[in-house]
Amino acid sequence: MRKYLPKNIIHLTNKFAEGSNSPLEVTKSAFNDAEKFKNLNAFIKLTKKLAYDSATESTHRYSEKRTKGPLDGVTIAIKDNFCTKGIHTTCASKMLEDFIPPYNATIYERLLNNGAILIGKTNMDEFAMGSGCVDSIYGPSKNIWSKNLENDEWRIAGGSSGGSALAVASGVCYASIGSDTGGSVRNPASYCGVIGLKPTYGLVSRHGLIPLVNSMDVPGIFARTVSDCTTILNCVSGPDMRDSTTIKMQYQPINLPLPEQIDISTFRVGVPKEYHCEQLSKDVLETWQKVAGLLENEGAIVKQVSLPHTAASIYVYSILNQCEVASNMAKYDGIEYGHRADYDCSTEELYAKSRAHGFNEIVKGRILAGNFFLLRKNYKNFFEKALKVRRLITEDFTKVFEGPPAERIDVLLTPTTLTEAPLYKEFITASNRDQCAVQDFCTQPCNMAGIPAISLPIRLSANGLPISLQIMSNKFNEKLLLTFARWLENQFEFNCLYNRELYEI
């Protein structure tokens, strides 16, 4: 797939329509590559029979010129916390190891309705609690940009949606779906050198996404080009009767202008000073400054702005995350579904044993912390105060996007992650909580505010690893965000398929 297939979805489907390629051939190549890269551990389950059946039907539709939609015959992957009817959905946890949903997540259903072909379910941190994709019962995922995949010398893929990022970065799929609660799409996108889009909260239905933090979870998109991200977004967005938090107005599909038609001088770009923190690496800082300088040279208005509550954001995120986790995990008791311990002395003991065996230490730790914060004596001091600061964080973004006309900006430009992908042996020296605080520093504030953001790969670091930047904009401003990203993408032309490690594994 990597060497001879078209770069983006539009070119691919044009080839299908011409008859110079077929969904069946593309699907076969995808499984060949998935087998070749199985040591990356990107997939929990490959859906071969379903994929080949879908590819055969798609090939037939093209021959009869009656395609389903813009994704007909396009290979995709989905994170294993989205429900897929008749296919195991495990959240990479022993608790749901044998769970087979009786229904589809809305986002998966909409992809199917547009003709997409599911290659498999991807690896993740258990119940999406992590930033490295290393805490899965199926083992860690390894970054395709690693020079060495042996021992502990490999690079992390980022989390919690690391498997979905790898599915795209390896060329197995044209796009994939992940979930983003505090950066779980943008973080692995940055480390794996692909594009990661987190839409506005409520633009894409969460129905069928097994929840981590209901008030922040957003289905996100991985792709290799901005145009592919836009194509997927157009297919999956819009109101859903089964999710009351989705938008009520009809979604208007986004048509992006060509890069040469974009006048970058009309953009006002904000560079928040609070994101220039101590842990920021030299490579990332230089990339940030280089892109800001390029934008200024091309006529864009680039100015420093302030988001004063950024430093408090990670603490607020941690408290609210753990409180909602405690609530969401309460339903896993071993009675109705999920792992059930072989213990029947008493109902209380059955609950305790099932949860002790079914959850890893990280999940159990967050449940305990969340219940502590929600105790009557702690509720006001922790949960209520965190909600108040969350409102202040949201207001920070509102002020820069919706302030006085002379001061407001169109997009924010920040790092996505503070460094390149760390080595696994370095990553595990800190706890899951501490790593999330570092890895999600730049990404989680926009989840608090519900605004859209995209991670865009820019260049390689001195160690030959991807460096990405994050672009954020106001709520439901995806068209402007993606237009800006497309111009920037065209300036640097980063392509993860140029990764030499792809051809040496």
Helices and strands as residue ranges (DSSP letters): H 9-18, H 23-36, G 38-40, E 43-46, H 48-63, E 75-79, G 94-96, H 106-113, E 117-122, G 126-128, H 162-169, E 175-180, H 186-192, E 195-198, E 218-223, H 226-236, G 259-261, G 264-266, E 268-272, G 273-275, H 282-297, E 301-305, H 310-328, G 329-331, H 347-358, H 361-373, H 376-379, I 380-384, H 385-402, E 411-415, H 424-427, H 432-439, H 444-449, E 453-460, E 466-473, H 478-492, G 496-498, G 500-503
